[in-house]
Amino acid sequence: MNERMDIWRAEKLILLCFLLKGVCCREFSVSLPEKIEALSESCVIIKCTFEIKKDFDQYLTESAATGMWLKDGTEEDTHQVFNSRDPKPNHFNGKITGKLHEKDCTTVFYNVSSKHNGKYYFRIKSGEVLKYTYKQPFSTIDVIGPPPKPRVQLYVEQKEVQGQEEVLEGSSVSLRCSAETLCSSPPPTLTWSSTPRIPLSDSSRLQELISDLNFTATHREHGVTFTCTITYQLQDKSKTAQDSITVHVQYSPKNTAVSVLPSSSVLEGSSVTLICSSDANPAVLSYTWSRESEGQLKQLQTGQNLTFNRTDPTHRGWYHCTAQNQHGSQNSSVKLNIQYSPKNISILAIPSSSVLEGSSVTLFCSSDANPAVIYTWSRESEGQLKQLQTGQNLTFNRTDPTHRGWYHCTAQNQHGSQNSSVKLNIQYAPQNMSTLAIPSSSVLEGSSVTLICSSDANPAVIYTWSRESEGQMKQLQTGDTLTFNRTDPTHRGWYHCTAQNQHGSQNSSVRLDIQYASEISPSSSCSRTDVTVCFCETDGNPSPELEWHLSGRPVTNSSNTFISEERMSSTGLRSSITLHQSLTNTSTLQCVSRNTRGTASQLLHLLHVIPQESGFHRFSFLVGAAGGAAVMMILCGILLICSRRENNTRRDDSPGLILNDWNIPQLSTSDLEDESGPIYANSAMLSPNGAATPNHKREPLHYASIDFTNIQPESEEIRGVSSLTTDYTVIRCYPGGVSEAESSTGGDQPNSSISAVMRSKENETILEQEANIREVFSQQSEDTTYESINI
């Protein structure tokens, strides 16, 4: 017993000495991997740590420490292949990644090739004191061409199993792929290839790369081969290695199906066989047939096939097959039918076969047949059937007029076919409306014209014709045509056609233009004083043009003629021409009107007719209409005075107008170039002997048309037609014997009761005379009338 205690104490003492030797008695030592595999054209890492004697610690500094590697020998001069501080051209490309002053000599070599094969010794040097080569242990680098294969392992419920073992359906399966990382930049990668794709879980360690593929086993993974590939990306290419495993899964029957030979729908009296098949691992143990009868299943027999040698209608119905193995069972059914050709086919339109444009409509085709039929839709197009589609339904989500027409459904199976048709009626408001005039919208008066209205609508529309009349629409008639057998100008205007059905309305318009040849109004005439003014009115469609012909030659505006035109309406035109006195000897003046439909002319005689403003004609008519009986009495008085005048006057063809050959008092002869120029005055207020009538009261003023065309202007102005400017004159009449009249006219003038004063912007002396006259007659009460004078 004591000997055993001594031995135990001795062992403890020896162990303590070894421990103290490692701490207190340090020696030169190095830790290296014994063997390293390096992939060609990649890199290699040598994990390295070293130890030195304690006495040399003070010499191992970061700035002085140098690490060297010797290959296949320990002589520094001949076997050195790497120097951390003094690289040589023939040295290996690499670097010490560890910190030498911390005694870490881990080194990486790049661009590894076959020349890197061999034994490697580490040497430490720091200053001139610390120099040591570690001869034991050393590392052997083995350069390989292809990378090492990864390893694939199968785990079921986290327990490793052999690859050939079968996995039960529903189990949790994990496939692990592991491989050495070696040295490559970038690091190697692991990838899986399989069918189907399954999510991955990757992890890595310092020396090992791991990828896990986790899934729940189903029949879809049975027999699937999973391959793990490791890829090393080198400088200019990549190298790969892979390993595979095939998974075997046990599962209950799947994809059970019943097939019928020759068909599930057969003609009565023929033979038919039902065949049941299923996918299972292990294989199906038994197939059991049953049939639905009054809501319950009635077992018929076992076996994969069920045969009816001669079918009859009682065989029609549902048949069920049950496939079973030790892991479960599955059913499949088939309906056995007795076949016959289609019958009782019909088409139903929902909501209706007549729908509004833009709405949805579906055509349903149905028939009684066995086997099921194929429905084919077609449409009549230009007398032929155009196939549209197959299927029981034909749907128009948004109908338009192009969908209108006959649609045919054909139900067909292998035993025959049957047809049915329906007419789809798309209703819509009037559109594409137009109005047509035949032969034309512009016709000659007296011809026939028909207006035709057309539109596209469903159902048919009612056409209503109306016409614009005084800004309002006047309805004429209904119907698609409006005919005028004999047109006249009253038919001219806008005609509107309205097409309407229960879905809306639309309008269209046409303008009817009734054309007729030019016509000259009988009221066209001339009046002549010192100048002759003629008027010509014409009407025609198209609008006519007017020309004046003097002695057979066209007349234009000049110093002796002035022509003006006035548009009376779209078809009417009024033209006036003013002829100077020098042209009054011409005997004929012709008004010519023409348009595209014809020409008209009228010859106007240049009579010496003086338009009277105060006689029995236009003025008396206007005054009589406005003033009544009082004005008529005044006119009668004027006529009486005119009939008594005997001296210094001469008669003219126009009643009530007297031509005076002498000048009006108050005007000097210097104001007139030619004293013989005629001046027209109202003679109704003059006495028969040319003198003022005594004891007469003052009469109202009357109008006189006076033409001073012959007066010579004071300025250099050349007075032609443009000089027919408008001035005003005031003429007052006094009875004979009145002193005011005598004093105003002067003693050396004839006994005249007319005093005239002109207001002209060309003669200031005349304006002064007018002011004097106004002062003389300021105390008299009388009516004043103004008249337009041509000077």
ABEGO torsion letter per residue (X at the ends): XAAAAAAAAAAAAAAAAAAAAAAABBBBBBBBBABBBBBBGBBBBBBBBBBBBAAAAAABBAAABBBBBBBGEABAAAABABBAABBBAABBBBBBABBAAAGBABBBBBGBBAAABEBBBBBBBBEAABBBBBAOBBBBBBBBABBBBBBBBBBBGGBBBBAABBBBBGBBBBBBBBBBAEBBOBBBBBBBBBOBBBBBBBBBBAABBBBBBBBBBBAAABGBBBBBBBBBBBAABBBBBBBBBBBBBBBBBBGBBBBBOABABBBBGBBBBBBBBBBBOBBBABBBBBBBBGGBBBBABBEABBBBABBBAAABEBBBBBBBBAAEBBBBBBBBBBBBBBBGBBBBBOABABBBBGBBBBBBBBBBBOBBBBBBBBBBBGGBBBBABBEABBBBABBBAAABEBBBBBBBBAAEBBBBBBBBBBBBBBBGBBBBBOABABBBBGBBBBBBBBBBBOBBBBBBBBBBBGGBBBBABBEABBBBABBBAAABEBBBBBBBBAAEBBBBBBBBBBBBBBBBBAABBBBBBABBBBBBBBBBOBBBBBBBBBGGBBBBBBAABBBBBBBABAABBBBBBBBBAAAAABABBBBBBBBAAEBBBBBBBBBBBBBBAABABAAAAAAAAAAEAAAAAAAAAAAAAAAABABGBBBBABBGBBBBABBBBGBBAAABABAABBBBBBAAABBAAGBBBBGBBBBBBBBBBBBAAABBBABABBBBAAABBBBBBBBBBBBBGBAAAAAAAEAABBBBABBBBBBBAABAAAAAAAAAAAAAAAABBBBBBBBBBBX
